[in-house]
Amino acid sequence: MEKGGCVYILTNAFNTVLYIGVTSDLYSRIIEHRAKIYPASFTSKYNCYKLVYFE
């Protein structure tokens, strides 16, 4: 059985940076980005937390 995936795009408060990611659990992944679980990551460094697109 295959598990479906999702492509998503995040941006920062000023909409000046875009981050494209892929996940099988969008809700949990967004929570991880917003909690800055990985402080050295791109999304933490550029404060990308707003979800602008997913499919």
Secondary structure as GFF3:
##gff-version 3
##sequence-region A 1 55
A	DSSP	beta_strand	6	11	.	.	.	ID=ss1
A	DSSP	beta_strand	18	23	.	.	.	ID=ss2
A	DSSP	alpha_helix	26	35	.	.	.	ID=ss3
A	DSSP	alpha_helix	42	45	.	.	.	ID=ss4
A	DSSP	beta_strand	50	54	.	.	.	ID=ss5
###
